[in-house]
Amino acid sequence: MGSMDWLTTTLGILYFGAVECNPFLAGIMTNLPAFAVIKLAATIFAVLLFNRAEKILMKAQDKSSKAFVRTRYLLRGAYMAVVIFLLITVLNNIIAIARTI
């Protein structure tokens, strides 16, 4: 989803007159390689972070404890929240592009 966000944002801005709404990234849209590096690095960082957290969690001795179960639900919930947020962002980008066509 993160790479789809980058792709739809870039296509929208370059070819369809869309505007980056994220104030932190809007300023660097004039430098497309820097924008791509930042967007894709954030995606890779999030993937690695969730992967590492899962690996650490799975090293727990007592996988039947309430703390383990709650932490696993929390980790999966956070992962799903990020995926849903990015899905909404990508859908918004696609709608913005479709309106200009």
MARGUPA-274969 format. One record per atom (N, C-alpha, C, O): atom name; residue in three letters; z, y, x. Coordinates in Angstrom, 1 decimal, m for minus. Layout:
   name   resn        w        v        u
     CA    ala        Z        Y        X
...
***
This chain:
   name   resn        w        v        u
      N    met      0.0     m1.2      0.8
     CA    met      0.0      0.0      0.0
      C    met      0.0      1.3      0.9
      O    met     m0.6      2.3      0.5
      N    gly      0.7      1.2      2.0
     CA    gly      0.7      2.4      2.9
      C    gly     m0.6      2.7      3.4
      O    gly     m1.0      3.9      3.5
      N    ser     m1.4      1.7      3.8
     CA    ser     m2.7      1.9      4.3
      C    ser     m3.7      2.4      3.2
      O    ser     m4.6      3.2      3.4
      N    met     m3.5      1.9      2.0
     CA    met     m4.3      2.3      0.9
      C    met     m3.9      3.8      0.5
      O    met     m4.8      4.6      0.1
      N    asp     m2.7      4.2      0.7
     CA    asp     m2.3      5.6      0.5
      C    asp     m3.0      6.5      1.5
      O    asp     m3.6      7.5      1.1
      N    trp     m3.0      6.0      2.8
     CA    trp     m3.8      6.8      3.8
      C    trp     m5.3      6.9      3.5
      O    trp     m5.8      8.0      3.5
      N    leu     m5.9      5.8      3.1
     CA    leu     m7.3      5.8      2.8
      C    leu     m7.6      6.6      1.6
      O    leu     m8.6      7.5      1.7
      N    thr     m6.9      6.5      0.5
     CA    thr     m7.3      7.3     m0.7
      C    thr     m7.0      8.8     m0.5
      O    thr     m7.7      9.6     m1.0
      N    thr     m5.9      9.1      0.3
     CA    thr     m5.6     10.5      0.6
      C    thr     m6.7     11.1      1.4
      O    thr     m7.2     12.2      1.2
      N    thr     m7.1     10.4      2.5
     CA    thr     m8.1     10.9      3.4
      C    thr     m9.5     11.0      2.7
      O    thr    m10.1     12.1      2.8
      N    leu     m9.9     10.0      1.9
     CA    leu    m11.1     10.1      1.1
      C    leu    m11.1     11.3      0.1
      O    leu    m12.0     12.1      0.0
      N    gly    m10.0     11.4     m0.6
     CA    gly     m9.8     12.5     m1.5
      C    gly     m9.9     13.8     m0.9
      O    gly    m10.6     14.7     m1.5
      N    ile     m9.3     14.0      0.2
     CA    ile     m9.3     15.3      0.9
      C    ile    m10.7     15.6      1.5
      O    ile    m11.2     16.7      1.4
      N    leu    m11.2     14.7      2.2
     CA    leu    m12.5     14.9      2.9
      C    leu    m13.7     15.0      2.0
      O    leu    m14.6     15.9      2.3
      N    tyr    m13.7     14.2      1.0
     CA    tyr    m15.0     14.2      0.2
      C    tyr    m14.8     14.7     m1.3
      O    tyr    m15.9     15.0     m1.9
      N    phe    m13.6     14.9     m1.8
     CA    phe    m13.5     15.2     m3.2
      C    phe    m12.6     16.5     m3.4
      O    phe    m12.3     16.8     m4.6
      N    gly    m12.3     17.2     m2.4
     CA    gly    m11.5     18.4     m2.5
      C    gly    m10.1     18.3     m2.9
      O    gly     m9.5     19.2     m3.4
      N    ala     m9.5     17.1     m2.7
     CA    ala     m8.1     16.9     m3.1
      C    ala     m7.2     17.6     m2.0
      O    ala     m7.7     18.1     m1.0
      N    val     m5.9     17.7     m2.4
     CA    val     m5.0     18.4     m1.5
      C    val     m3.8     17.5     m1.2
      O    val     m3.3     16.8     m2.2
      N    glu     m3.3     17.5      0.0
     CA    glu     m2.1     16.7      0.3
      C    glu     m0.9     17.4     m0.2
      O    glu     m0.7     18.6      0.1
      N    cys     m0.2     16.7     m1.1
     CA    cys      1.0     17.4     m1.8
      C    cys      2.3     17.3     m0.9
      O    cys      3.2     18.0     m1.2
      N    asn      2.3     16.4      0.0
     CA    asn      3.5     16.2      0.9
      C    asn      3.5     17.4      1.9
      O    asn      2.6     17.6      2.7
      N    pro      4.5     18.3      1.7
     CA    pro      4.5     19.5      2.5
      C    pro      4.7     19.2      4.0
      O    pro      4.2     20.1      4.9
      N    phe      5.2     18.1      4.4
     CA    phe      5.3     17.8      5.8
      C    phe      4.0     17.4      6.4
      O    phe      3.8     17.6      7.6
      N    leu      3.1     16.8      5.6
     CA    leu      1.9     16.3      6.1
      C    leu      0.7     17.3      5.8
      O    leu     m0.4     17.2      6.4
      N    ala      0.9     18.2      4.9
     CA    ala     m0.2     19.1      4.5
      C    ala     m0.6     19.9      5.7
      O    ala     m1.8     20.2      5.8
      N    gly      0.3     20.3      6.5
     CA    gly     m0.1     21.2      7.7
      C    gly     m0.9     20.5      8.7
      O    gly     m1.6     21.2      9.5
      N    ile     m0.9     19.2      8.8
     CA    ile     m1.6     18.5      9.9
      C    ile     m2.9     17.9      9.3
      O    ile     m3.6     17.1     10.1
      N    met     m3.3     18.2      8.1
     CA    met     m4.5     17.6      7.5
      C    met     m5.7     18.1      8.3
      O    met     m6.8     17.5      8.2
      N    thr     m5.6     19.2      9.0
     CA    thr     m6.7     19.7      9.7
      C    thr     m7.0     18.9     11.0
      O    thr     m8.1     18.9     11.5
      N    asn     m6.0     18.1     11.4
     CA    asn     m6.2     17.2     12.5
      C    asn     m6.1     15.8     12.0
      O    asn     m5.1     15.1     11.9
      N    leu     m7.3     15.3     11.6
     CA    leu     m7.4     14.0     10.9
      C    leu     m6.8     12.8     11.8
      O    leu     m6.1     12.0     11.2
      N    pro     m7.1     12.7     13.1
     CA    pro     m6.5     11.6     13.8
      C    pro     m5.0     11.7     13.8
      O    pro     m4.3     10.6     13.7
      N    ala     m4.4     12.9     13.9
     CA    ala     m2.9     13.0     13.9
      C    ala     m2.4     12.5     12.6
      O    ala     m1.4     11.9     12.5
      N    phe     m3.1     13.0     11.5
     CA    phe     m2.7     12.6     10.1
      C    phe     m2.7     11.1     10.0
      O    phe     m1.8     10.5      9.4
      N    ala     m3.8     10.4     10.5
     CA    ala     m3.9      9.0     10.4
      C    ala     m2.8      8.3     11.1
      O    ala     m2.2      7.3     10.7
      N    val     m2.6      8.7     12.3
     CA    val     m1.5      8.1     13.2
      C    val     m0.2      8.2     12.5
      O    val      0.6      7.2     12.5
      N    ile      0.2      9.4     12.0
     CA    ile      1.5      9.5     11.3
      C    ile      1.6      8.7     10.1
      O    ile      2.6      8.0      9.9
      N    lys      0.6      8.7      9.2
     CA    lys      0.6      7.9      8.0
      C    lys      0.7      6.4      8.3
      O    lys      1.5      5.7      7.7
      N    leu     m0.1      6.0      9.2
     CA    leu     m0.2      4.5      9.5
      C    leu      1.0      4.1     10.3
      O    leu      1.5      3.0     10.1
      N    ala      1.5      4.9     11.2
     CA    ala      2.8      4.6     11.9
      C    ala      4.0      4.5     11.0
      O    ala      4.8      3.6     11.2
      N    ala      4.0      5.3     10.0
     CA    ala      5.1      5.2      9.0
      C    ala      5.1      3.9      8.2
      O    ala      6.1      3.3      7.9
      N    thr      3.8      3.5      7.9
     CA    thr      3.7      2.2      7.2
      C    thr      4.1      1.1      8.1
      O    thr      4.8      0.2      7.6
      N    ile      3.6      1.1      9.3
     CA    ile      4.0      0.0     10.3
      C    ile      5.5      0.0     10.5
      O    ile      6.1     m1.1     10.6
      N    phe      6.1      1.2     10.7
     CA    phe      7.5      1.2     10.9
      C    phe      8.3      0.6      9.7
      O    phe      9.3     m0.1      9.9
      N    ala      7.9      1.0      8.5
     CA    ala      8.6      0.4      7.3
      C    ala      8.5     m1.1      7.2
      O    ala      9.4     m1.8      6.9
      N    val      7.3     m1.6      7.5
     CA    val      7.1     m3.1      7.5
      C    val      8.0     m3.7      8.5
      O    val      8.7     m4.7      8.2
      N    leu      8.0     m3.2      9.7
     CA    leu      8.8     m3.8     10.8
      C    leu     10.3     m3.7     10.5
      O    leu     11.1     m4.6     10.8
      N    leu     10.7     m2.6      9.8
     CA    leu     12.1     m2.4      9.5
      C    leu     12.6     m3.4      8.4
      O    leu     13.6     m4.0      8.6
      N    phe     11.7     m3.6      7.4
     CA    phe     12.1     m4.6      6.4
      C    phe     12.1     m6.0      6.9
      O    phe     12.9     m6.8      6.6
      N    asn     11.1     m6.3      7.8
     CA    asn     11.0     m7.6      8.4
      C    asn     12.3     m7.8      9.3
      O    asn     12.8     m8.9      9.2
      N    arg     12.7     m6.9     10.1
     CA    arg     13.8     m7.0     10.9
      C    arg     15.1     m7.2     10.1
      O    arg     16.0     m8.0     10.4
      N    ala     15.2     m6.4      9.0
     CA    ala     16.4     m6.5      8.2
      C    ala     16.5     m7.9      7.6
      O    ala     17.6     m8.5      7.5
      N    glu     15.4     m8.5      7.1
     CA    glu     15.3     m9.8      6.5
      C    glu     15.8    m10.9      7.6
      O    glu     16.5    m11.8      7.3
      N    lys     15.2    m10.7      8.8
     CA    lys     15.6    m11.7      9.9
      C    lys     17.1    m11.6     10.2
      O    lys     17.7    m12.7     10.3
      N    ile     17.6    m10.4     10.3
     CA    ile     19.1    m10.3     10.5
      C    ile     19.9    m10.9      9.4
      O    ile     20.9    m11.6      9.6
      N    leu     19.5    m10.6      8.2
     CA    leu     20.2    m11.1      7.0
      C    leu     20.2    m12.7      7.0
      O    leu     21.2    m13.3      6.7
      N    met     19.0    m13.2      7.3
     CA    met     18.9    m14.7      7.3
      C    met     19.7    m15.4      8.4
      O    met     19.8    m16.6      8.3
      N    lys     20.2    m14.7      9.3
     CA    lys     21.0    m15.3     10.4
      C    lys     22.5    m15.4      9.9
      O    lys     23.3    m16.0     10.6
      N    ala     22.8    m14.9      8.7
     CA    ala     24.2    m15.1      8.2
      C    ala     24.5    m16.5      8.1
      O    ala     23.7    m17.4      7.7
      N    gln     25.8    m16.8      8.4
     CA    gln     26.3    m18.2      8.3
      C    gln     26.4    m18.7      6.9
      O    gln     26.0    m19.7      6.5
      N    asp     27.1    m17.8      6.0
     CA    asp     27.4    m18.2      4.7
      C    asp     26.4    m17.6      3.7
      O    asp     26.6    m16.5      3.3
      N    lys     25.3    m18.3      3.4
     CA    lys     24.3    m17.7      2.5
      C    lys     24.6    m17.8      1.1
      O    lys     23.9    m17.4      0.2
      N    ser     25.8    m18.4      0.8
     CA    ser     26.2    m18.5     m0.6
      C    ser     27.3    m17.5     m1.0
      O    ser     27.7    m17.4     m2.1
      N    ser     27.6    m16.6      0.0
     CA    ser     28.7    m15.6     m0.3
      C    ser     28.1    m14.5     m1.2
      O    ser     26.9    m14.3     m1.2
      N    lys     29.0    m13.8     m1.9
     CA    lys     28.6    m12.7     m2.7
      C    lys     28.0    m11.6     m1.9
      O    lys     27.0    m11.0     m2.4
      N    ala     28.5    m11.4     m0.7
     CA    ala     28.0    m10.3      0.1
      C    ala     26.6    m10.6      0.5
      O    ala     25.7     m9.7      0.5
      N    phe     26.3    m11.8      0.9
     CA    phe     24.9    m12.2      1.3
      C    phe     24.0    m12.0      0.1
      O    phe     22.9    m11.4      0.3
      N    val     24.4    m12.5     m1.0
     CA    val     23.5    m12.5     m2.2
      C    val     23.2    m11.0     m2.6
      O    val     22.1    m10.7     m2.9
      N    arg     24.3    m10.2     m2.6
     CA    arg     24.1     m8.8     m3.0
      C    arg     23.2     m8.1     m2.0
      O    arg     22.4     m7.3     m2.4
      N    thr     23.4     m8.3     m0.7
     CA    thr     22.6     m7.7      0.3
      C    thr     21.2     m8.1      0.2
      O    thr     20.3     m7.3      0.4
      N    arg     21.0     m9.4     m0.1
     CA    arg     19.6     m9.8     m0.2
      C    arg     18.9     m9.2     m1.4
      O    arg     17.7     m8.8     m1.4
      N    tyr     19.6     m9.1     m2.6
     CA    tyr     19.1     m8.4     m3.7
      C    tyr     18.8     m6.9     m3.4
      O    tyr     17.8     m6.4     m3.9
      N    leu     19.7     m6.3     m2.7
     CA    leu     19.5     m4.9     m2.3
      C    leu     18.3     m4.7     m1.4
      O    leu     17.5     m3.8     m1.7
      N    leu     18.2     m5.6     m0.5
     CA    leu     17.0     m5.5      0.4
      C    leu     15.7     m5.7     m0.3
      O    leu     14.7     m5.0     m0.1
      N    arg     15.7     m6.7     m1.2
     CA    arg     14.5     m7.0     m2.0
      C    arg     14.2     m5.8     m3.0
      O    arg     13.0     m5.5     m3.2
      N    gly     15.2     m5.3     m3.5
     CA    gly     15.1     m4.1     m4.4
      C    gly     14.5     m2.9     m3.7
      O    gly     13.7     m2.2     m4.2
      N    ala     15.0     m2.7     m2.5
     CA    ala     14.5     m1.5     m1.7
      C    ala     13.1     m1.7     m1.4
      O    ala     12.3     m0.8     m1.4
      N    tyr     12.7     m3.0     m1.0
     CA    tyr     11.3     m3.3     m0.7
      C    tyr     10.4     m3.0     m1.9
      O    tyr      9.4     m2.4     m1.8
      N    met     10.9     m3.5     m3.0
     CA    met     10.1     m3.4     m4.3
      C    met     10.0     m1.9     m4.7
      O    met      8.9     m1.5     m5.1
      N    ala     11.0     m1.1     m4.4
     CA    ala     11.0      0.3     m4.8
      C    ala     10.0      1.0     m3.9
      O    ala      9.2      1.9     m4.4
      N    val      9.9      0.7     m2.6
     CA    val      8.9      1.3     m1.7
      C    val      7.5      0.9     m2.2
      O    val      6.6      1.7     m2.2
      N    val      7.3     m0.4     m2.5
     CA    val      6.0     m0.8     m2.9
      C    val      5.6     m0.1     m4.2
      O    val      4.4      0.3     m4.4
      N    ile      6.5      0.0     m5.2
     CA    ile      6.2      0.6     m6.4
      C    ile      5.9      2.1     m6.2
      O    ile      4.9      2.6     m6.8
      N    phe      6.7      2.8     m5.4
     CA    phe      6.4      4.2     m5.1
      C    phe      5.0      4.4     m4.5
      O    phe      4.3      5.3     m4.9
      N    leu      4.7      3.5     m3.5
     CA    leu      3.3      3.6     m2.9
      C    leu      2.2      3.3     m3.9
      O    leu      1.1      3.9     m3.8
      N    leu      2.5      2.3     m4.8
     CA    leu      1.5      2.0     m5.8
      C    leu      1.2      3.2     m6.7
      O    leu      0.1      3.5     m7.0
      N    ile      2.3      3.8     m7.1
     CA    ile      2.1      5.0     m7.9
      C    ile      1.4      6.1     m7.2
      O    ile      0.5      6.8     m7.8
      N    thr      1.7      6.3     m5.9
     CA    thr      1.0      7.3     m5.1
      C    thr     m0.5      6.9     m5.0
      O    thr     m1.3      7.8     m5.1
      N    val     m0.8      5.7     m4.7
     CA    val     m2.2      5.3     m4.6
      C    val     m3.0      5.5     m6.0
      O    val     m4.1      6.0     m6.0
      N    leu     m2.3      5.1     m7.0
     CA    leu     m2.9      5.3     m8.4
      C    leu     m3.2      6.8     m8.6
      O    leu     m4.2      7.2     m9.2
      N    asn     m2.2      7.6     m8.2
     CA    asn     m2.4      9.1     m8.4
      C    asn     m3.5      9.6     m7.6
      O    asn     m4.3     10.4     m8.1
      N    asn     m3.7      9.1     m6.4
     CA    asn     m4.8      9.5     m5.5
      C    asn     m6.1      9.0     m6.2
      O    asn     m7.1      9.8     m6.2
      N    ile     m6.2      7.8     m6.7
     CA    ile     m7.4      7.3     m7.3
      C    ile     m7.8      8.2     m8.6
      O    ile     m8.9      8.5     m8.8
      N    ile     m6.7      8.5     m9.3
     CA    ile     m7.0      9.4    m10.5
      C    ile     m7.5     10.7    m10.1
      O    ile     m8.4     11.3    m10.7
      N    ala     m6.9     11.3     m9.1
     CA    ala     m7.4     12.6     m8.6
      C    ala     m8.8     12.5     m8.1
      O    ala     m9.6     13.5     m8.4
      N    ile     m9.2     11.5     m7.5
     CA    ile    m10.6     11.3     m7.0
      C    ile    m11.5     11.1     m8.2
      O    ile    m12.6     11.7     m8.3
      N    ala    m11.1     10.3     m9.2
     CA    ala    m11.9     10.0    m10.3
      C    ala    m12.1     11.3    m11.2
      O    ala    m13.2     11.4    m11.8
      N    arg    m11.2     12.2    m11.2
     CA    arg    m11.4     13.4    m12.0
      C    arg    m12.5     14.3    m11.4
      O    arg    m13.1     15.1    m12.1
      N    thr    m12.7     14.2    m10.1
     CA    thr    m13.7     15.0     m9.5
      C    thr    m15.1     14.4     m9.5
      O    thr    m16.1     15.1     m9.3
      N    ile    m15.2     13.2     m9.9
     CA    ile    m16.5     12.5     m9.9
      C    ile    m17.2     12.8    m11.2
      O    ile    m18.4     12.3    m11.4
***
